[in-house]
Structures are given as C-alpha cells and as structure tokens.
C-alpha cells in the first residue's frame, strides 16, 4: 500500500480509511496550524520522531474515553477528596507543553514533542483550538496535559506528573469540565495502561470517523 505524500500548498488529506495497516495515512507537508486542524477534522493526527518525515496517523482501532465511563479508583478518589491540588485550565499552556516534552518516561529515550510541535500547538492555543489542564501544588505546576478541541471532542495529546496522581486528578477535573460544556468523549489516540485504567477503550476507526463527522456539527466552547 502506498502512503500518500503531502505538499506544502494543499491541505487535502486522503481518507483515513485508506491508512496503512499500521495506521499511517500520509507523510510530508508541514505543521501549519490550519493543516493540523484539517487533519483532526478528518480523524488524523501528526506523530513522528526527530529526523523522520512528518507522519500523519489514523490508527485502527482508535482509543477513546466516553466521559460518562471515566473510572475513578478508590485511591484516586481519596486523593481527589483531599483537594491537595489546585486545578486550572489554560493558565500556563507553554509550561505544560514543556513539561510533557521533557518529562522522563519509562521505555522512551526521546520525545515526539519536538520544538516544531510545541510551536505549532502554541499557535493553536492562540487560535483557541488547543487547551491545557493543570494541577498545582503549593503554587508549582506538578501535573496536567493538553489537547485539541474538534467540535464536541477533546483530542488528548500528552500528560505529565511530577507528584503522585497529579495528572490523574487534573484529568478527572478535565472530564468534569468537558461534561459541563457538553463534550462527549476524549480521543486518546492510542492505548496505554494509564488511559485504560481510567476507562478508555478501543473503537473501530470507521466508527470513530462517524463520531468526528457528527462532532463537527456540534461545536463546543472549552
């Protein structure tokens, strides 16, 4: 199967249903914010390593979390009830991205959140598409993450934690906030044990694309 090459003059993507068995839809192009938004509107997202061409993905299955299906363990609920973390949204987007990019992770020597990814998302934040959720302890940012809003779907990108359960508490409050605003699900993109423990589940790509198409008819304010 041939993977579709993109140029810098057209923001047209092939159908996500034509992705390779690994989930790659296209390569090349650039990280212009308008191209990124067009990708998300088609169920596609950029993900690549330093030195590689820009790769555009739509995995099958997709990993998603319906907001009503969030799982909260007893230990996590205890931490939430203690109210030790102050929760904020969109108050320090750049620092959240920097923390996500630099936080050491088991099994990962390098990060996919390259400087050009940071720059593109900062522009998306200024445009009102990208948002951060943040947990603070004694005034210090200790956990959280960021994502992109498409219609009534929050497309999660990355999370980090410097203190126990900080990112999970921030994510819990994100889900409550999204519920209040009328969102329906969080796109988690690919499975991780962390997200699975919170209730995320696989969804066939074809079904996910139907949700994206419908989501665009119901835009919500973050």
GIRA-V409770 format. One record per residue. SS is DSSP state (A for helix, B for strand, O for the rest). PSI is psi as a letter, one per 20 degrees, with the letter a starting at -180 (* if undefined). NEAR is the number of other ideal C-beta (glycine too) atoms within 10 Angstrom. Layout:
ss = {SS | SS}
psi = {PSI | PSI}
near = {NEAR | NEAR}
This chain:
ss = {O | O | O | B | B | B | O | O | O | O | O | O | O | O | O | A | A | A | O | O | O | O | O | B | B | B | B | B | O | O | O | O | A | A | A | A | A | A | A | A | A | O | O | O | B | B | O | O | O | O | O | O | O | O | B | B | B | O | O | O | O | B | B | B | B | B | A | A | A | O | O | O | O | A | A | A | A | A | A | A | A | A | O | O | O | B | B | B | B | O | O | O | A | A | A | A | A | A | A | A | A | A | O | O | B | O | O | B | O | O | O | O | O | O | A | A | A | A | A | A | A | A | A | A | A | A | A | O | O | B | B | B | B | B | B | B | B | O | O | B | B | B | B | B | B | B | B | B | B | B | O | O | B | B | B | B | B | B | B | B | B | O | O | O | O | A | A | A | A | A | A | A | A | A | A | A | A | A | A | A | A | O | O | O | B | B | B | B | B | O | O | O | A | A | A | A | A | O | O | O | B | B | B | O | A | A | A | A | A | A | A | A | A | A | A | O | O | O | O | O | O | O}
psi = {p | p | p | p | p | q | a | j | i | p | j | p | q | r | p | h | i | j | q | r | h | i | j | p | g | r | q | b | b | a | k | p | h | h | g | g | g | h | g | h | i | j | k | q | q | q | o | r | r | p | i | q | q | p | p | p | q | n | q | o | r | q | p | q | o | p | h | i | j | p | p | o | r | h | h | g | h | g | g | g | h | h | l | i | p | p | p | r | p | k | i | m | g | g | h | g | g | g | g | h | h | i | p | p | q | p | j | o | h | r | q | i | m | r | h | h | g | g | g | g | h | h | g | h | g | h | i | j | h | q | q | q | p | q | p | q | o | l | i | p | o | i | r | b | a | r | a | p | p | o | d | k | p | o | n | q | g | q | r | q | p | i | q | p | j | g | h | h | g | g | g | g | h | g | g | g | g | h | g | h | i | j | r | h | r | p | o | i | f | q | q | q | h | g | h | h | h | i | j | q | q | q | p | p | g | g | g | g | h | g | g | g | g | h | h | i | i | m | p | q | p | *}
near = {9 | 7 | 18 | 18 | 10 | 22 | 10 | 10 | 8 | 9 | 16 | 13 | 21 | 17 | 13 | 24 | 12 | 14 | 23 | 14 | 7 | 11 | 20 | 19 | 25 | 25 | 16 | 14 | 22 | 15 | 17 | 13 | 19 | 11 | 20 | 25 | 18 | 14 | 25 | 21 | 15 | 20 | 28 | 24 | 20 | 21 | 18 | 16 | 10 | 10 | 7 | 10 | 13 | 17 | 19 | 28 | 21 | 27 | 21 | 17 | 16 | 26 | 20 | 24 | 23 | 15 | 18 | 10 | 13 | 18 | 11 | 15 | 12 | 6 | 11 | 17 | 11 | 10 | 19 | 17 | 8 | 10 | 9 | 17 | 23 | 14 | 20 | 16 | 15 | 15 | 14 | 15 | 21 | 13 | 13 | 27 | 24 | 15 | 25 | 23 | 16 | 10 | 17 | 8 | 11 | 4 | 4 | 9 | 6 | 10 | 16 | 16 | 19 | 16 | 9 | 13 | 22 | 16 | 13 | 19 | 27 | 15 | 16 | 22 | 20 | 11 | 11 | 11 | 19 | 25 | 20 | 26 | 29 | 27 | 28 | 19 | 14 | 8 | 7 | 10 | 22 | 23 | 27 | 33 | 23 | 26 | 25 | 23 | 23 | 21 | 19 | 19 | 26 | 27 | 21 | 22 | 23 | 22 | 24 | 24 | 20 | 15 | 15 | 13 | 21 | 23 | 26 | 22 | 26 | 28 | 26 | 22 | 19 | 28 | 24 | 13 | 17 | 24 | 13 | 8 | 13 | 12 | 21 | 19 | 22 | 25 | 25 | 24 | 22 | 15 | 15 | 13 | 7 | 14 | 20 | 15 | 12 | 21 | 17 | 26 | 15 | 16 | 20 | 11 | 18 | 13 | 12 | 23 | 20 | 13 | 20 | 22 | 13 | 13 | 20 | 14 | 8 | 12 | 11 | 16 | 7 | 18}
